[in-house]
């Protein structure tokens, strides 16, 4: 039951983009079309899930025994950077079109604060290994959900007239704000009602 609660929490209640405001750069930059949004979301979900496992292991099996907890952020960034390089090589080899569509935003997953945020949050919340992995995957799914929703909104807005002063990023931020308001309907009482 705890794993279902983690999924609901990180997808809807504590969504990294809409409630934590982490990962806004790819939210605005990659959400121009659905294909790029799905590709970026899958890449971020993979990196978040694997990074959650590896950073938990590094922290609990290396940093704590050696009393090097102060190196947490540095070691987490190194792990995330290595994973992103791995994902970038795979996407470049298997899907050159997606690699081109993601452009500069793919290497920027390294500095995506949402990925580092889930790694740090797993430690501060005291999650075990499986809870950390579940939280990482759920946070990635929530990230992907919001990217895909935003890309669909932006694709529809391209088909309709929008005042010139609102075109592009301004209307994207307004739409994102409205999405954040909609996601505020999900709160802790949702978990209580669903899970008892």
Contact map, one row per residue, 1 for C-alpha under 8 A:
1111100000000000000000000000000000000000000000000000000000000000000000000000000000000000000000000000000000000000000000000000000000000000000000000000000000000000000000000000000000000000000000000010
1111110000000000000000000000000000000000000000000000000000000000000000000000000000000000000000000000000000000000000000000000000000000000000000000000000000000000000000000000000000000000000000000000
1111111000000000000000000000000000000000000000000000000000000000000000000000000000000000000000000000000000000000000000000000000000100100000000000000000000000000000000000000000000000000000000000000
1111111100000000000000000000000000000000000000000000000000000000000000000000000000000000000000000000000000000000000000000000000000000000000000000000000000000000000000000000000000000000000000000000
1111111110000000000000000000000000000000000000000000000000000000000000000000000000000000000000000000000000000000000000000000000000000000000000000000000000000000000000000000000000000000000000100010
0111111111000000000000000000000000000000000000000000000000000000000000000000000000000000000000000000000000000000000000000000000000100110010000000000000000000000000000000000000000000000000000000000
0011111111100000000000000000000000000000000000000000000000000000000000000000000000000000000000000000000000000000000000000000000000000110011000000000000000000000000000000000000000000000000000000000
0001111111111000000000000000000000000000000000000000000000000000000000000000000000000000000000000000000000000000000000000000000000000000010000000000000000000000000000000000000000000000000000100000
0000111111111110000000000000000000000000000000000000000000000000000000000000000000000000000000000000000000000000000000000000000000000000000000000000000000000000000000000000000000000000000000100000
0000011111111111000000000000000000000000000000000000000000000000000000000000000000000000000000000000000000000000000000000000000000000010011001000000000000000000000000000000000000000000000000000000
0000001111111110000000000000000000000000000000000000000000000000000000000000000000000000000000000000000000000000000000000000000000000000011111100000000000000000000000000000000000000000000000000000
0000000111111110000000000000000000000000000000000000000000000000000000000000000000000000000000000000000000000000000000000000000000000000000001000000000000000000000000000000000000000010010000000000
0000000111111110001000000000000000000000000000000000000000000000000000000000000000000000000000000000000000000000000000000000000000000000000000000000000000000000000000000000000000000011011100000000
0000000011111111011100000000000000000000000000000000000000000000000000000000000000000000000000000000000000000000000000000000000000000000000000000000000000000000000000000000000000000000000000000000
0000000011111111111100000000000000000000000000000000000000000000000000000000000000000000000000000000000000000000000000000000000000000000001001100000000000000000000000000000000000000000000000000000
0000000001000111111111100000000000000000000000000000000000000000000000000000000000000000000000000000000000000000010000000000000000000000001001100000000000000000000000000000000000000000000000000000
0000000000000011111111110010000000000000000000000000000000000000000000000000000000000000000000000000000000000000010000000000000000000000000000100100000000000000000000000000000000000000000000000000
0000000000000111111110000000000000000000000000000000000000000000000000000000000000000000000000000000000000000000000000000000000000000000000000000100000000000000000000000000000110110010000000000000
0000000000001111111110000000000000000000000000000000000000000000000000000000000000000000000000000000000000000000000000000000000000000000000000000000000000000000000000000000000000010001000000000000
0000000000000111111111000000000000000000000000000000000000000000000000000000000000000000000000000000000000000000000000000000000000000000000000000000000000000000000000000000000000000000000000000000
0000000000000001111111110000000000000000000000000000000000000000000000000000000000000000000000000000000000000000000000000000000000000000000000000000000000000000000000000000000000000000000000000000
0000000000000001100111110000000000000000000000000000000000000000000000000000000000000000000000000000000000000001110010000000000000000000000000000000000000000000000000000000000000000000000000000000
0000000000000001100011111110000000000000000000000000000000000000000000000000000000000000000000000000000000000001110000000000000000000000000000000000000000000000000000000000000000000000000000000000
0000000000000000100011111111000000000000000000000000000000000000000000000000000000000000000000000000000000000000000000000000000000000000000000000000000000000000000000000000000000000000000000000000
0000000000000000000000111111100000000000000000000000000000000000000000000000000000000000000000000000000000000001000000000000000000000000000000000000000000000000000000000000000000000000000000000000
0000000000000000000000111111111000000000000000000000000000000000000000000000000000000000000000000000000010000000000000000000000000000000000000000000000000000000000000000000000000000000000000000000
0000000000000000100000111111111000000000000000000000000000000000000000000000000000000000000000000000000000000000000000000000000000000000000000000110010000000000000000000000000000000000000000000000
0000000000000000000000011111111100000000000000000000000000000000000000000000000000000000000000000000000000000000000000000000000000000000000000000000000000000000000000001001100000000000000000000000
0000000000000000000000001111111100000000000000000000000000000000000000000000000000000000000000000000000010000000000000000000000000000000000000000000000000000000000000000000000000000000000000000000
0000000000000000000000000111111110011001000000000000000000000000000000000000000000000000000000000000010010000000000000000000000000000000000000000010001000000000000000000000000000000000000000000000
0000000000000000000000000111111111011000000000000000000000000000000000000000000000000000000000000000000000000000000000000000000000000000000000000011011001000000000000000000000000000000000000000000
0000000000000000000000000001111111011000000000000000000000000000000000000000000000000000000000000000000000000000000000000000000000000000000000000000011001100000000000000000000000000000000000000000
0000000000000000000000000000011111111000000000000000000000000000000000000000000000000000000000000000000000000000000000000000000000000000000000000000001101100000000000000000000000000000000000000000
0000000000000000000000000000001111111100000000000000000000000000000000000000000000000000000000000000000000000000000000000000000000000000000000000001001100000000000000000000000000000000000000000000
0000000000000000000000000000000011111110000000000000000000000000000000000000000000000000000000000100000000000000000000000000000000000000000000000000000000000000000000000000000000000000000000000000
0000000000000000000000000000011111111111000000000000000000000000000000000000000000000000000000000100110000000000000000000000000000000000000000000000000000000000000000000000000000000000000000000000
0000000000000000000000000000011111111111100000000000000000000000000000000000000000000000000000000000000000000000000000000000000000000000000000010011001000000000000000000000000000000000000000000000
0000000000000000000000000000000001111111110000000000000000000000000000000000000000000000000000000000000000000000000000000000000000000000000000010011000000000000000000000000000000000000000000000000
0000000000000000000000000000000000111111111000000000000000000000000000000000000000000000000000000100010000000000000000000000000000000000000000000000000000000000000000000000000000000000000000000000
0000000000000000000000000000010000011111111100000000000000000000000000000000000000000000000000000000010001000000000000000000000000000000000000010000000000000000000000000000000000000000000000000000
0000000000000000000000000000000000001111111110000000000000000000000000000000000000000000000000000000000000000000000000000000000000000000000110111010000000000000000000000000000000000000000000000000
0000000000000000000000000000000000000111111111000000000000000000000000000000000000000000000000000000000000000000000000000000000000000000000100010000000000000000000000000000000000000000000000000000
0000000000000000000000000000000000000011111111100000000000000000000000000000000000000010000000000000000000000000000000000000000000000000000000000000000000000000000000000000000000000000000000000000
0000000000000000000000000000000000000001111111110000000000000000000000000000000000000000000000000000000000001000001000000000000000000000000100110000000000000000000000000000000000000000000000000000
0000000000000000000000000000000000000000111111111000000000000000000000000000000000000000000000000000000000000000000000000000000000000001101110110000000000000000000000000000000000000000000000000000
0000000000000000000000000000000000000000011111111100000000000000000000000000000000000000000000000000000000000000000000000000000000000000100100000000000000000000000000000000000000000000000000000000
0000000000000000000000000000000000000000001111111110000000000000000000000000000100110010000000000000000000000000001000000000000000000000000000000000000000000000000000000000000000000000000000000000
0000000000000000000000000000000000000000000111111111000000000000000000000000000000000000000000000000000000000000001001100000000000000001101100000000000000000000000000000000000000000000000000000000
0000000000000000000000000000000000000000000011111111100000000000000000000000000000000000000000000000000000000000000000000000000000001111100100000000000000000000000000000000000000000000000000000000
0000000000000000000000000000000000000000000001111111110000000000000000000000000000100000000000000000000000000000000000000000000000001001000000000000000000000000000000000000000000000000000000000000
0000000000000000000000000000000000000000000000111111111000000000000000000000001100100000000000000000000000000000001000100000000000000001000000000000000000000000000000000000000000000000000000000000
0000000000000000000000000000000000000000000000011111111100000000000000000000000000000000000000000000000000000000000001100100000000011001000000000000000000000000000000000000000000000000000000000000
0000000000000000000000000000000000000000000000001111111110000000000000000000000000000000000000000000000000000000000000000000000011011000000000000000000000000000000000000000000000000000000000000000
0000000000000000000000000000000000000000000000000111111111000000000000000000001000000000000000000000000000000000000000000000000000000000000000000000000000000000000000000000000000000000000000000000
0000000000000000000000000000000000000000000000000011111111100000000000000011001000000000000000000000000000000000000000100000000000000000000000000000000000000000000000000000000000000000000000000000
0000000000000000000000000000000000000000000000000001111111110000000000000000000000000000000000000000000000000000000000100110000010010000000000000000000000000000000000000000000000000000000000000000
0000000000000000000000000000000000000000000000000000111111111100000000000000000000000000000000000000000000000000000000000000000010000000000000000000000000000000000000000000000000000000000000000000
0000000000000000000000000000000000000000000000000000011111111110000000000010000000000000000000000000000000000000000000000000000000000000000000000000000000000000000000000000000000000000000000000000
0000000000000000000000000000000000000000000000000000001111111111000010010000000000000000000000000000000000000000000000000000000000000000000000000000000000000000000000000000000000000000000000000000
0000000000000000000000000000000000000000000000000000000111111111100000000000000000000000000000000000000000000000000000000000000000000000000000000000000000000000000000000000000000000000000000000000
0000000000000000000000000000000000000000000000000000000011111111100000000000000000000000000000000000000000000000000000000000000000000000000000000000000000000000000000000000000000000000000000000000
0000000000000000000000000000000000000000000000000000000011111111110100000000000000000000000000000000000000000000000000000000000000000000000000000000000000000000000000000000000000000000000000000000
0000000000000000000000000000000000000000000000000000000001111111111110110000000000000000000000000000000000000000000000000000000000000000000000000000000000000000000000000000000000000000000000000000
0000000000000000000000000000000000000000000000000000000000111111111110000000000000000000000000000000000000000000000000000000000000000000000000000000000000000000000000000000000000000000000000000000
0000000000000000000000000000000000000000000000000000000000011111111100000000000000000000000000000000000000000000000000000000000000000000000000000000000000000000000000000000000000000000000000000000
0000000000000000000000000000000000000000000000000000000000000111111100000000000000000000000000000000000000000000000000000000000000000000000000000000000000000000000000000000000000000000000000000000
0000000000000000000000000000000000000000000000000000000000000011111110000000000000000000000000000000000000000000000000000000000000000000000000000000000000000000000000000000000000000000000000000000
0000000000000000000000000000000000000000000000000000000000000111111111110000000000000000000000000000000000000000000000000000000000000000000000000000000000000000000000000000000000000000000000000000
0000000000000000000000000000000000000000000000000000000000100011001111110000000000000000000000000000000000000000000000000000000000000000000000000000000000000000000000000000000000000000000000000000
0000000000000000000000000000000000000000000000000000000000000000000111111000000000000000000000000000000000000000000000000000000000000000000000000000000000000000000000000000000000000000000000000000
0000000000000000000000000000000000000000000000000000000000000010000111111110000000000000000000000000000000000000000000000000000000000000000000000000000000000000000000000000000000000000000000000000
0000000000000000000000000000000000000000000000000000000000100010000111111111000000000000000000000000000000000000000000000000000000000000000000000000000000000000000000000000000000000000000000000000
0000000000000000000000000000000000000000000000000000000000000000000001111111100000000000000000000000000000000000000000010000000000000000000000000000000000000000000000000000000000000000000000000000
0000000000000000000000000000000000000000000000000000000000000000000000111111110000000000000000000000000000000000000000000000000000000000000000000000000000000000000000000000000000000000000000000000
0000000000000000000000000000000000000000000000000000001001000000000000111111111000000000000000000000000000000000000000000000000000000000000000000000000000000000000000000000000000000000000000000000
0000000000000000000000000000000000000000000000000000001000000000000000011111111100000000000000000000000000000000000100100000000000000000000000000000000000000000000000000000000000000000000000000000
0000000000000000000000000000000000000000000000000000000000000000000000001111111110000000000000000000000000000100000100000000000000000000000000000000000000000000000000000000000000000000000000000000
0000000000000000000000000000000000000000000000000000000000000000000000000111111111000000000000000000000000000000000000000000000000000000000000000000000000000000000000000000000000000000000000000000
0000000000000000000000000000000000000000000000000010011000000000000000000011111111100000000000000000000000000000000000000000000000000000000000000000000000000000000000000000000000000000000000000000
0000000000000000000000000000000000000000000000100010000000000000000000000001111111110000000000000000000000000100001100000000000000000000000000000000000000000000000000000000000000000000000000000000
0000000000000000000000000000000000000000000000000000000000000000000000000000111111111000000000000000000000000100000000000000000000000000000000000000000000000000000000000000000000000000000000000000
0000000000000000000000000000000000000000000000000000000000000000000000000000011111111100000000000000000000000000000000000000000000000000000000000000000000000000000000000000000000000000000000000000
0000000000000000000000000000000000000000000000100110000000000000000000000000001111111110000000000000000000000000000000000000000000000000000000000000000000000000000000000000000000000000000000000000
0000000000000000000000000000000000000000000000100000000000000000000000000000000111111111000000000000000001101100000000000000000000000000000000000000000000000000000000000000000000000000000000000000
0000000000000000000000000000000000000000000000000000000000000000000000000000000011111111100000000000000000100000000000000000000000000000000000000000000000000000000000000000000000000000000000000000
0000000000000000000000000000000000000000000000000000000000000000000000000000000001111111110000000000000000000000000000000000000000000000000000000000000000000000000000000000000000000000000000000000
0000000000000000000000000000000000000000001000100000000000000000000000000000000000111111111000000000000000000000000000000000000000000000000000000000000000000000000000000000000000000000000000000000
0000000000000000000000000000000000000000000000000000000000000000000000000000000000011111111100000010000001100000000000000000000000000000000000000000000000000000000000000000000000000000000000000000
0000000000000000000000000000000000000000000000000000000000000000000000000000000000001111111110000000000000000000000000000000000000000000000000000000000000000000000000000000000000000000000000000000
0000000000000000000000000000000000000000000000000000000000000000000000000000000000000111111111000000000000000000000000000000000000000000000000000000000000000000000000000000000000000000000000000000
0000000000000000000000000000000000000000000000000000000000000000000000000000000000000011111111110110000000000000000000000000000000000000000000000000000000000000000000000000000000000000000000000000
0000000000000000000000000000000000000000000000000000000000000000000000000000000000000001111111110110000000000000000000000000000000000000000000000000000000000000000000000000000000000000000000000000
0000000000000000000000000000000000000000000000000000000000000000000000000000000000000000111111110000000000000000000000000000000000000000000000000000000000000000000000000000000000000000000000000000
0000000000000000000000000000000000000000000000000000000000000000000000000000000000000000011111110000000000000000000000000000000000000000000000000000000000000000000000000000000000000000000000000000
0000000000000000000000000000000000000000000000000000000000000000000000000000000000000000001111111110000000000000000000000000000000000000000000000000000000000000000000000000000000000000000000000000
0000000000000000000000000000000000000000000000000000000000000000000000000000000000000000001111111111000000000000000000000000000000000000000000000000000000000000000000000000000000000000000000000000
0000000000000000000000000000000000000000000000000000000000000000000000000000000000000000000000111111100000000000000000000000000000000000000000000000000000000000000000000000000000000000000000000000
0000000000000000000000000000000000110010000000000000000000000000000000000000000000000000001100111111110000000000000000000000000000000000000000000000000000000000000000000000000000000000000000000000
0000000000000000000000000000000000000000000000000000000000000000000000000000000000000001001100111111111001000000000000000000000000000000000000000000000000000000000000000000000000000000000000000000
0000000000000000000000000000000000000000000000000000000000000000000000000000000000000000000000011111111000000000000000000000000000000000000000000000000000000000000000000000000000000000000000000000
0000000000000000000000000000000000010000000000000000000000000000000000000000000000000000000000001111111000000000000000000000000000000000000000000000000000000000000000000000000000000000000000000000
0000000000000000000000000000010000010011000000000000000000000000000000000000000000000000000000000111111111000000000000000000000000000000000000000000000000000000000000000000000000000000000000000000
0000000000000000000000000000000000000000000000000000000000000000000000000000000000000000000000000011111111000000000000000000000000000000000000000000000000000000000000000000000000000000000000000000
0000000000000000000000000000000000000000000000000000000000000000000000000000000000000000000000000000011111110000000000000000000000000000000000000000000000000000000000000000000000000000000000000000
0000000000000000000000000100110000000000000000000000000000000000000000000000000000000000000000000000011111111000000000000000000000000000000000000000000000000000000000000000000000000000000000000000
0000000000000000000000000000000000000001000000000000000000000000000000000000000000010001000000000010011111111000000000000000000000000000000000000000000000000000000000000000000000000000000000000000
0000000000000000000000000000000000000000000000000000000000000000000000000000000000011001000000000000000111111100000000000000000000000000000000000000000000000000000000000000000000000000000000000000
0000000000000000000000000000000000000000000000000000000000000000000000000000000000000000000000000000000111111111000000000000000000000000000000000000000000000000000000000000000000000000000000000000
0000000000000000000000000000000000000000000100000000000000000000000000000000000000010000000000000000000011111111001000000000000000000000000000000000000000000000000000000000000000000000000000000000
0000000000000000000000000000000000000000000000000000000000000000000000000000100110010000000000000000000000111111001000000000000000000000000000000000000000000000000000000000000000000000000000000000
0000000000000000000000000000000000000000000000000000000000000000000000000000000000000000000000000000000000011111101100000000000000000000000000000000000000000000000000000000000000000000000000000000
0000000000000000000001101000000000000000000000000000000000000000000000000000000000000000000000000000000000011111111100000000000000000000000000000000000000000000000000000000000000000000000000000000
0000000000000000000001100000000000000000000000000000000000000000000000000000000000000000000000000000000000000011111110000000000000000000000000000000000000000000000000000000000000000000000000000000
0000000000000001100001100000000000000000000000000000000000000000000000000000000000000000000000000000000000000001111111000000000000000000000000000000000000000000000000000000000000000000000000000000
0000000000000000000000000000000000000000000100110010000000000000000000000000000100000000000000000000000000001111111111100000000000000000000000000000000000000000000000000000000000000000000000000000
0000000000000000000000000000000000000000000000000000000000000000000000000001100100000000000000000000000000000011111111110000000000000000000000000000000000000000000000000000000000000000000000000000
0000000000000000000001000000000000000000000000000000000000000000000000000000000000000000000000000000000000000000111111111000000000000000000000000000000000000000000000000000000000000000000000000000
0000000000000000000000000000000000000000000000010001000000000000000000000000000000000000000000000000000000000000011111111100000000000011001000000000000000000000000000000000000000000000000000000000
0000000000000000000000000000000000000000000000010011001100000000000000000001000000000000000000000000000000000000001111111110000000010001000000000000000000000000000000000000000000000000000000000000
0000000000000000000000000000000000000000000000000000000000000000000000001000000000000000000000000000000000000000000111111111000000000000000000000000000000000000000000000000000000000000000000000000
0000000000000000000000000000000000000000000000000000000000000000000000000000000000000000000000000000000000000000000011111111100000000000000000000000000000000000000000000000000000000000000000000000
0000000000000000000000000000000000000000000000000001000100000000000000000000000000000000000000000000000000000000000001111111111000010010000000000000000000000000000000000000000000000000000000000000
0000000000000000000000000000000000000000000000000000000100000000000000000000000000000000000000000000000000000000000000111111111000000000000000000000000000000000000000000000000000000000000000000000
0000000000000000000000000000000000000000000000000000000000000000000000000000000000000000000000000000000000000000000000011111111000000000000000000000000000000000000000000000000000000000000000000000
0000000000000000000000000000000000000000000000000000000000000000000000000000000000000000000000000000000000000000000000001111111000000000000000000000000000000000000000000000000000000000000000000000
0000000000000000000000000000000000000000000000000000000000000000000000000000000000000000000000000000000000000000000000000111111100000000000000000000000000000000000000000000000000000000000000000000
0000000000000000000000000000000000000000000000000000000000000000000000000000000000000000000000000000000000000000000000000111111111110000000000000000000000000000000000000000000000000000000000000000
0000000000000000000000000000000000000000000000000000000000000000000000000000000000000000000000000000000000000000000000000000011111110000000000000000000000000000000000000000000000000000000000000000
0000000000000000000000000000000000000000000000000000100110000000000000000000000000000000000000000000000000000000000000000000001111111000000000000000000000000000000000000000000000000000000000000000
0000000000000000000000000000000000000000000000000000100000000000000000000000000000000000000000000000000000000000000000000000001111111100000000000000000000000000000000000000000000000000000000000000
0010010000000000000000000000000000000000000000000000000000000000000000000000000000000000000000000000000000000000000000000000001111111110000000000000000000000000000000000000000000000000000000000000
0000000000000000000000000000000000000000000000000001100100000000000000000000000000000000000000000000000000000000000000100100001111111111000000000000000000000000000000000000000000000000000000000000
0000000000000000000000000000000000000000000000001101100000000000000000000000000000000000000000000000000000000000000000000000000011111111100000000000000000000000000000000000000000000000000000000000
0010011000000000000000000000000000000000000000001000000000000000000000000000000000000000000000000000000000000000000000000000000001111111110000000000000000000000000000000000000000000000000000000000
0000011001000000000000000000000000000000000000001000000000000000000000000000000000000000000000000000000000000000000001000100000000111111111000000000000000000000000000000000000000000000000000000000
0000000000000000000000000000000000000000000010011111000000000000000000000000000000000000000000000000000000000000000001100000000000011111111100000000000000000000000000000000000000000000000000000000
0000000000000000000000000000000000000000000011011000000000000000000000000000000000000000000000000000000000000000000000000000000000001111111110000000000000000000000000000000000000000000000000000000
0000011101100000000000000000000000000000000000000000000000000000000000000000000000000000000000000000000000000000000000000000000000000111111111000000000000000000000000000000000000000000000000000000
0000001001100011000000000000000000000000000010010000000000000000000000000000000000000000000000000000000000000000000001000000000000000011111111100000000000000000000000000000000000000000000000000000
0000000000100000000000000000000000000000110111011000000000000000000000000000000000000000000000000000000000000000000000000000000000000001111111110000000000000000000000000000000000000000000000000000
0000000000100000000000000000000000000000100010000000000000000000000000000000000000000000000000000000000000000000000000000000000000000000111111111000000000000000000000000000000000000000000000000000
0000000001110011000000000000000000000000000000000000000000000000000000000000000000000000000000000000000000000000000000000000000000000000011111111100000000000000000000000000000000000000000000000000
0000000000100011100000000000000000000000100110000000000000000000000000000000000000000000000000000000000000000000000000000000000000000000001111111110000000000000000000000000000000000000000000000000
0000000000000000000000000000000000001101110110000000000000000000000000000000000000000000000000000000000000000000000000000000000000000000000111111111000000000000000000000000000000000000000000000000
0000000000000000000000000000000000000000100000000000000000000000000000000000000000000000000000000000000000000000000000000000000000000000000011111111100000000000000000000000000000000000000000000000
0000000000000000110000000010000000000000000000000000000000000000000000000000000000000000000000000000000000000000000000000000000000000000000001111111110000000000000000000000000000000000000000000000
0000000000000000000000000010011000001100100000000000000000000000000000000000000000000000000000000000000000000000000000000000000000000000000000111111111000000000000000000000000000000000000000000000
0000000000000000000000000000001001001100000000000000000000000000000000000000000000000000000000000000000000000000000000000000000000000000000000011111111100000000000000000000000000000000000000000000
0000000000000000000000000000000000000000000000000000000000000000000000000000000000000000000000000000000000000000000000000000000000000000000000001111111110000000000000000000000000000000000000000000
0000000000000000000000000010001100000000000000000000000000000000000000000000000000000000000000000000000000000000000000000000000000000000000000000111111111000000000000000001001100000000000000000000
0000000000000000000000000000011111001000000000000000000000000000000000000000000000000000000000000000000000000000000000000000000000000000000000000011111111100000000000000000000000000000000000000000
0000000000000000000000000000000011000000000000000000000000000000000000000000000000000000000000000000000000000000000000000000000000000000000000000001111111110000000000000000000000000000000000000000
0000000000000000000000000000000000000000000000000000000000000000000000000000000000000000000000000000000000000000000000000000000000000000000000000000111111111000000000000000001000000000000000000000
0000000000000000000000000000001110000000000000000000000000000000000000000000000000000000000000000000000000000000000000000000000000000000000000000000011111111100000000000001000000000000000000000000
0000000000000000000000000000000110000000000000000000000000000000000000000000000000000000000000000000000000000000000000000000000000000000000000000000001111111110000000000000000000000000000000000000
0000000000000000000000000000000000000000000000000000000000000000000000000000000000000000000000000000000000000000000000000000000000000000000000000000000111111111000000000000000000000000000000000000
0000000000000000000000000000000000000000000000000000000000000000000000000000000000000000000000000000000000000000000000000000000000000000000000000000000011111111110000000000000000000000000000000000
0000000000000000000000000000000000000000000000000000000000000000000000000000000000000000000000000000000000000000000000000000000000000000000000000000000001111111100000000000000000000000000000000000
0000000000000000000000000000000000000000000000000000000000000000000000000000000000000000000000000000000000000000000000000000000000000000000000000000000000111111100000000000000000000000000000000000
0000000000000000000000000000000000000000000000000000000000000000000000000000000000000000000000000000000000000000000000000000000000000000000000000000000000011111110000000000000000000000000000000000
0000000000000000000000000000000000000000000000000000000000000000000000000000000000000000000000000000000000000000000000000000000000000000000000000000000000001111111000000000000000000000000000000000
0000000000000000000000000000000000000000000000000000000000000000000000000000000000000000000000000000000000000000000000000000000000000000000000000000000000001001111101100000000000000000000000000000
0000000000000000000000000000000000000000000000000000000000000000000000000000000000000000000000000000000000000000000000000000000000000000000000000000000000000000111111100000000000000000000000000000
0000000000000000000000000000000000000000000000000000000000000000000000000000000000000000000000000000000000000000000000000000000000000000000000000000000000000000011111100000000000000000000000000000
0000000000000000000000000000000000000000000000000000000000000000000000000000000000000000000000000000000000000000000000000000000000000000000000000000000000000000001111100100000000000000000000000000
0000000000000000000000000000000000000000000000000000000000000000000000000000000000000000000000000000000000000000000000000000000000000000000000000000000000000000011111111110000000000000000000000000
0000000000000000000000000000000000000000000000000000000000000000000000000000000000000000000000000000000000000000000000000000000000000000000000000000000000000000011111111110000000000000000000000000
0000000000000000000000000000000000000000000000000000000000000000000000000000000000000000000000000000000000000000000000000000000000000000000000000000000000000000000001111111000000000000000000000000
0000000000000000000000000001000000000000000000000000000000000000000000000000000000000000000000000000000000000000000000000000000000000000000000000000000000000000000001111111100000000000000000000000
0000000000000000000000000000000000000000000000000000000000000000000000000000000000000000000000000000000000000000000000000000000000000000000000000000000000000000000011111111110000000000000000000000
0000000000000000000000000000000000000000000000000000000000000000000000000000000000000000000000000000000000000000000000000000000000000000000000000000000000000000000001111111111000000000000000000000
0000000000000000000000000001000000000000000000000000000000000000000000000000000000000000000000000000000000000000000000000000000000000000000000000000010001000000000000011111111100000000000000000000
0000000000000000000000000001000000000000000000000000000000000000000000000000000000000000000000000000000000000000000000000000000000000000000000000000000000000000000000001111111110000000000000000000
0000000000000000000000000000000000000000000000000000000000000000000000000000000000000000000000000000000000000000000000000000000000000000000000000000000000000000000000000111111111000000000000000000
0000000000000000000000000000000000000000000000000000000000000000000000000000000000000000000000000000000000000000000000000000000000000000000000000000010010000000000000000011111111100000000000000000
0000000000000000010000000000000000000000000000000000000000000000000000000000000000000000000000000000000000000000000000000000000000000000000000000000010000000000000000000001111111110000000000000000
0000000000000000010000000000000000000000000000000000000000000000000000000000000000000000000000000000000000000000000000000000000000000000000000000000000000000000000000000000111111111000000000000000
0000000000000000000000000000000000000000000000000000000000000000000000000000000000000000000000000000000000000000000000000000000000000000000000000000000000000000000000000000011111111100000000000000
0000000000000000010000000000000000000000000000000000000000000000000000000000000000000000000000000000000000000000000000000000000000000000000000000000000000000000000000000000001111111110000000000000
0000000000000000011000000000000000000000000000000000000000000000000000000000000000000000000000000000000000000000000000000000000000000000000000000000000000000000000000000000000111111111000000000000
0000000000000000000000000000000000000000000000000000000000000000000000000000000000000000000000000000000000000000000000000000000000000000000000000000000000000000000000000000000011111111100000000000
0000000000000000000000000000000000000000000000000000000000000000000000000000000000000000000000000000000000000000000000000000000000000000000000000000000000000000000000000000000001111111100000000000
0000000000011000010000000000000000000000000000000000000000000000000000000000000000000000000000000000000000000000000000000000000000000000000000000000000000000000000000000000000000111111110000000000
0000000000001000001000000000000000000000000000000000000000000000000000000000000000000000000000000000000000000000000000000000000000000000000000000000000000000000000000000000000000011111111000000000
0000000000000000000000000000000000000000000000000000000000000000000000000000000000000000000000000000000000000000000000000000000000000000000000000000000000000000000000000000000000001111111000000000
0000000000011000000000000000000000000000000000000000000000000000000000000000000000000000000000000000000000000000000000000000000000000000000000000000000000000000000000000000000000000011111111000000
0000000000001000000000000000000000000000000000000000000000000000000000000000000000000000000000000000000000000000000000000000000000000000000000000000000000000000000000000000000000000001111111100000
0000000000001000000000000000000000000000000000000000000000000000000000000000000000000000000000000000000000000000000000000000000000000000000000000000000000000000000000000000000000000000011111110000
0000000000000000000000000000000000000000000000000000000000000000000000000000000000000000000000000000000000000000000000000000000000000000000000000000000000000000000000000000000000000000011111111000
0000000000000000000000000000000000000000000000000000000000000000000000000000000000000000000000000000000000000000000000000000000000000000000000000000000000000000000000000000000000000000011111111100
0000100110000000000000000000000000000000000000000000000000000000000000000000000000000000000000000000000000000000000000000000000000000000000000000000000000000000000000000000000000000000001111111111
0000000000000000000000000000000000000000000000000000000000000000000000000000000000000000000000000000000000000000000000000000000000000000000000000000000000000000000000000000000000000000000111111111
0000000000000000000000000000000000000000000000000000000000000000000000000000000000000000000000000000000000000000000000000000000000000000000000000000000000000000000000000000000000000000000011111111
0000000000000000000000000000000000000000000000000000000000000000000000000000000000000000000000000000000000000000000000000000000000000000000000000000000000000000000000000000000000000000000001111111
1000100000000000000000000000000000000000000000000000000000000000000000000000000000000000000000000000000000000000000000000000000000000000000000000000000000000000000000000000000000000000000000111111
0000000000000000000000000000000000000000000000000000000000000000000000000000000000000000000000000000000000000000000000000000000000000000000000000000000000000000000000000000000000000000000000111111
